[in-house]
Amino acid sequence: MMMPTESLLDDGPLAAAAATGLSSRFRLWRGPDGRRQVYSVYAATEAPDYPGAVALAVRREKDRCVVTWAGPSGGGAHEAARLFGAEEIHLRILPPGESLAQALPEMESGPLAPL
């Protein structure tokens, strides 16, 4: 099981969206490879099931986000959010050529320990 400090770092809201009032709808996460990735933020009960999307079940703690689970979007993400007390699901739609297997091998393992 991978710890969040080894797999994902919360890089905060998307600053480019601040002028439009949409910054709360997007979150930046730094992946294991060091690249920053943009995720769309949804309430845990309202996240869509996009095929080919990475989902993070996220709990808010003060001014930071804590990933409690990472895996493919859909029913598993909704169930993980419920089980691990996550208020949000963050989704990243994968670009052409990147598979779920490529995006998740280091993260998908069920619950992740809080930071």
C-alpha positions in Angstrom: 0.0 0.0 0.0 1.4 3.4 -1.0 1.3 6.3 1.5 0.0 9.7 0.1 3.4 11.3 0.9 4.9 8.8 -1.6 2.2 9.0 -4.3 0.3 12.3 -4.3 0.9 15.8 -3.0 -1.9 18.4 -2.7 -0.7 21.4 -4.8 -3.8 23.5 -4.0 -6.6 25.0 -6.1 -6.0 25.9 -9.7 -4.9 29.5 -9.6 -5.8 30.1 -13.3 -9.4 29.6 -12.5 -9.5 32.1 -9.6 -10.5 35.1 -11.7 -13.6 33.2 -12.9 -14.7 32.1 -9.5 -14.2 28.4 -10.5 -11.0 27.7 -8.5 -13.0 25.5 -6.0 -14.0 23.2 -8.9 -10.4 22.2 -9.7 -7.5 20.9 -7.6 -3.8 20.4 -8.5 -2.2 17.2 -7.4 1.5 16.3 -7.9 1.9 12.7 -9.0 4.6 10.2 -8.2 6.5 11.3 -11.2 6.5 15.0 -10.0 4.2 16.3 -12.7 1.3 18.5 -11.6 -2.1 17.2 -12.7 -5.5 19.0 -12.8 -8.4 17.2 -11.2 -12.1 18.3 -11.3 -13.7 18.4 -7.8 -17.1 16.9 -7.1 -19.2 16.2 -4.0 -18.7 12.5 -3.3 -22.4 11.8 -4.1 -22.3 13.8 -7.4 -19.2 12.6 -9.1 -19.9 11.3 -12.6 -18.7 7.9 -13.8 -16.3 8.8 -16.6 -14.7 5.8 -18.3 -10.9 6.2 -18.4 -10.7 8.6 -15.5 -8.7 8.4 -12.3 -10.7 9.1 -9.1 -9.4 10.2 -5.7 -11.6 10.0 -2.7 -10.7 13.1 -0.7 -11.3 14.3 2.8 -10.9 18.0 3.7 -8.9 18.7 6.8 -8.6 22.4 7.6 -7.0 24.0 4.5 -5.7 20.8 2.9 -7.0 17.8 1.1 -6.2 14.2 2.2 -6.5 11.3 -0.3 -8.1 8.3 1.4 -8.4 6.1 -1.8 -7.3 6.2 -5.4 -8.6 4.1 -8.3 -10.8 4.2 -11.4 -13.9 6.4 -11.4 -17.3 4.9 -10.9 -19.0 2.7 -8.2 -15.7 1.8 -6.5 -14.9 5.5 -6.0 -18.3 6.2 -4.5 -18.1 3.3 -2.2 -14.5 4.2 -1.1 -15.7 7.8 -0.4 -18.5 6.5 1.8 -16.3 3.9 3.6 -13.4 6.3 4.3 -15.4 9.4 5.1 -14.4 11.4 2.0 -16.5 14.4 1.2 -15.2 14.8 -2.3 -14.2 12.8 -5.4 -11.5 14.4 -7.6 -11.4 13.2 -11.2 -8.7 13.4 -13.8 -9.7 12.4 -17.3 -6.8 10.6 -18.9 -5.3 12.0 -22.1 -5.2 9.9 -25.3 -2.6 7.2 -25.0 -2.5 7.0 -21.2 -4.3 4.0 -19.8 -5.7 3.5 -16.3 -3.0 0.8 -15.8 -0.3 3.4 -16.5 -2.0 6.1 -14.3 -2.7 3.9 -11.3 -0.1 1.2 -10.7 1.6 3.1 -7.9 -1.6 4.5 -6.4 -4.4 1.9 -6.7 -4.3 -0.2 -3.6 -7.4 0.7 -1.7 -7.2 3.0 1.3 -4.2 5.3 1.7 -3.1 6.3 5.2 -3.7 10.0 6.0 -0.6 12.3 6.0 
